Amino acid sequence: MRLPRPRAHLHSVQVHGHRDEDRRTHRTCPSGNPEPLGPIHRRRDRQAAHTARRQSLADKNRTAACAAAPDPRPTSKDCDEYPFAATYQGAALEGKGDFHWELIDSSDNRAEGAYRKQFYLENRVVDEDPFWVKIVP
């Protein structure tokens, strides 16, 4: 599966870091390399599965990461956040500004999410399991 925009977004954040609202550059987002930042960790929100009224932590991570994105979004665009919303390093949980967002095509963003879900299943990545994100050209 080729996902050029999500791959380019992750590569840019891992290699170049990101700029915060004060235009300071951060290079602290977890990368595909084991050092120095270590892995990111999957976050399964079991509580949200039990009640439809409760906002999941993944939703809170998404909201925090994409707060500065245009609202309403341009047609057929999604806010792609990194680290992923379904990780313990997500924007709402870390609270350090160590995240990045970018608007990408909705179809690409959803395809990447489906690809990652399949990765979790095939590799039995469960809650709190560490993993690295390696960008493959």
N, C-alpha and C positions, 0 to 999 in steps of 0.2 A: 504494500500500500504506500503510495507516495503522498506525503502531506507537506508540501513545500513551505507553506506559510507558518504552520505551527512549529515545524523544524527550524525555520529561520529565526522565529521569535525566541525559542529556547536557546539556540546557538548564540544569538546576540547577547542575551542576558548572561549566559555562562561565560562568554569570552570578554565582553565589554562592560558588564555591570549595567547599572541603570541610574537614571537621575531622579532625585526626589523633587518635591515641589520647590525647594530652594536651589535647585540646579546643582546640588552636590552629587558627585558620582559615588555610587556604592558598588562594591564588588563582592557582596556577601551572600548573594543567592546561592543555594546549594548547586553544585555542578555535577558533571558526570565523573569527575575525578574523586578518588577516595580522600584526598587531602586537598586543602586544609580544612574544609568545611564539613566533611562527612556526608552521609547519605540523607535523603529525606525519608519520612516514615509514613506509611499508609495510615489513614484515619477512617475507620468505619464508624459511622454515626448510628449506633444501635438504638439510642433513645428516640431519634427522629423517626425510625421505622415503626415505632409503637404509637405515634400520634401524628395525624396530619396537620394539626394546628401549630405544632412546635416547629420553629425555624431550625433547620439542621445546622450543625457547625460548618458544613461545607457551604451552605448558603451564606452564612455569616462571613466566611472567608472570601467568597465571591464578591459580596457586597463591599467589604472593606477594600479589597484589591481594586475593584472597578469603580470606586466612588468618584474618581476624577474623569471617568470616561463620559463621552457625550450621552445625554439623556434627553429625548429618546435616541436610541441607537440608529445609525443609518440603516436603511433597508438591507436585509440579508447580511448583517454584520453582528458578530458576537464579541464580547470582551473575553480575551484569552488571558488567563492569569497564571503566573509562575512565581513561587512553587504552586503546585496544583491545589485546588480548593479542598480536595479530599486527602490532605496530608496534615500532619501535626505542625508543619512549617508554614501553613497557610497564613494569609495576611492578618486575619482577626486573632489568631492564636499566638503568633509571634509578637506582634505589636511593635516591631522595631523598624518598620518601613522597608524591610528586606524582601521586597516583592516587586513584580513588574506586571503591567498589563499592556495589551495591544489589541486593537480591533482587527479581527480577521474574518474571512468568510464563514458564515454560520455552518455551512456544510463541512468545511475543513475542521472547524472546532469540534463539531459533533463526531466526525470520523475519528479524530484523535482520541476523544473520550471513549469511544467504542473500542479502539485499538488498545488503549490502556486497560480497560476493563478486561479484555481478553488476556492481556499480559498478566494481570492479577490472577485470573482463573488458572491459566496454564502453568504459572509458576508458584501457585499457592501462596500468594502474598496476602497475608491476613493483617488484622489490626496490629499496629505498632511495628510491623516488619520493616526493616530498612531496605532501601533500594536506591540505585544511582540512575541518573538519566544520561545516557550516552547518545550523542547526536551522530547518526550514521549518514554520510553523504549519499 
